[in-house]
Amino acid sequence: MKHYRIVVFTQDNCKPCTTLKEHLATLPDDHRHEIESQPLKTTDSQLTAFAKQCGVELSPTLVVLTDTIYCIKEDDEEYCDVTYAKVEAVVGAKEIIRQLPVLLETYTYCMPE
């Protein structure tokens, strides 16, 4: 079974980001808990390492990630590393808001049947 992670990259002083955050605040708690917020840029205006890893350069951007855990065994010790693969991405507040119900239904268990 795959595990999915819905991440929204935003930044301060971004009107579309504010619009999206205001919309997310209106969602039921169980829906909001499925969406992780991450900054797009560091305090010195560089892309965060996580944004780079996800291939995100614009805000707001929503990405759906799936995680894969790779483990190797050396000298009776097991070392594991998690990598994330982008399943899909949506750019722009209006488009994220439009697609969010389907994304939540597709990748989470928070939507009623």
N, C-alpha and C positions, 0 to 999 in steps of 0.2 A: 504494500500500500504506500503510495506516495504521500508525502507531507508537503503542503503548500504554505507559502508565507506571502501575504499581501503587504507590500511596503509602499508608502507614499513619500516621495522626496519633495521637500519644500524648502523655502528659504524666507528670511525676514524681508520686509519691504517689497513684497511681491503681491500685487493686487489679486491675480488669479489664485495664488496660494491662500490668501485670506478668504476669498470666496469659497474655496474648497474646504478649508478648516471650519468655516461657519456651517457649511452643509454637513460635514461629518459630525459636528456637535449636535445636530438634530436627529441623528440615527439612534435607534434603540441601543442600549448598552451592549447586548450580545453581538451586534453588528460592529460597533465601534471597537470592541475588543479583538476583532479579527484583523484590524488594520493597524499596522505599525507605522509610526511616523519617524522619518529620518531626515537629518539636514542634508541638503545637497552640497553645501560648501562649508569650509572651515572658516574660522574668524579672519583668516588672511585671504579670503576669497578664492581659495583653491578647492577643487572637487574633493570630497571626502574619499577615503580609500574604499569605503563600501559603495559609494556612487560609482567610482571607477570600476570596481569589480562587477557591478550590475550593468555597466555600459550606459549610465544615465548622465546626461549633460544639461538637460533643461528642467525647469520647474514650473508648475508641479508635474511630476511624472509618477504614475502608479506602475509598479512591476509586480508580477506574480512570479515567485521563485519556488523551485523545488530543491530540496537538499539531498545531497548524497554524502554518505559517510564512508570514507576510505580508511581501512585499517591495515596495518602491517605488523607482523610479529617478528621481533628481534630479541634474541637472548632471553626467551621466556617473558618478554615484556610486549604488550600490545600498544601501539601508537595509532591514534585515530585523528583524522582531519575531516572537517566538514567543508564541502564546496557547494556553491549554489549555482543552479542553472536557471536562466531566465526563460520562463514559459511564454509570457507575453508582456507587453508594455502598452500603456495608454498615456498620451501626453496631452496636457491642457485640462483646466478645471472643468469646463463644460463637458468635454468628452468623458472625463473620469466620472463625473456625476451621472451622465447618461448611461454609462456602461456598468456602474457599480452594482446595481441589483443582480445583473446576470453574473458578474464576476464572483460576488458573494455566494450566489446559488451554486455556481460551478465548482468553486474551490474550497468551500467551507460547509459546515453543518449548521449554520445559524439561521438559515431560511426555513420557514414552515413548509411542510410537505403538502 
